[in-house]
Amino acid sequence: MKVVRLGRSARNAAGMKVRQPLAKLTVKPASDGEKNAILRNEKQILDELNIKSLELVADASGLVKHSLKPNFSMLGPKYGKLMPKIQAVLAKSDLDALSAKTLSGENVELEVEGQTVVT
């Protein structure tokens, strides 16, 4: 039921009706119990969501793409003319590591033209 509910929610968010068939549903079960339940009810899930195949993954990190964009209204007054260079340094940085820091609430420190910029 949880997979079907989440699948319908994802379809609604994307504006795709259930009548439109999809090629694949990728699910990352939280436990072995969930995995077994999904496999037992695979046909029902696929029929309910109008999907052709189901794929279970153990690691969801390959399904997520991170991107970072500086908050210009917050950083602009403090760093002014360095903003284009800060944006360039962010573009060349390891986005996964910076995103992990940002999501955990840590400050990100960048070295821009000999200055340490803390965001």
SULDA-V430489 format. One record per residue. SS is DSSP state (h for helix, s for strand, l for the rest). Layout:
BEGIN
{{SS} {SS}}
END
This chain:
BEGIN
{{l} {h} {h} {h} {h} {h} {h} {h} {h} {h} {h} {h} {h} {h} {l} {l} {l} {l} {l} {l} {l} {s} {s} {s} {s} {s} {s} {l} {l} {l} {l} {h} {h} {h} {h} {h} {h} {h} {h} {h} {l} {h} {h} {h} {h} {h} {h} {h} {h} {l} {s} {s} {s} {s} {s} {s} {l} {l} {l} {h} {h} {h} {h} {l} {l} {l} {l} {l} {l} {l} {l} {h} {h} {h} {h} {h} {h} {h} {h} {h} {h} {h} {h} {h} {h} {h} {h} {h} {h} {h} {h} {h} {l} {l} {h} {h} {h} {h} {h} {h} {h} {h} {h} {l} {l} {l} {l} {l} {s} {s} {s} {s} {l} {l} {s} {s} {s} {s} {l}}
END
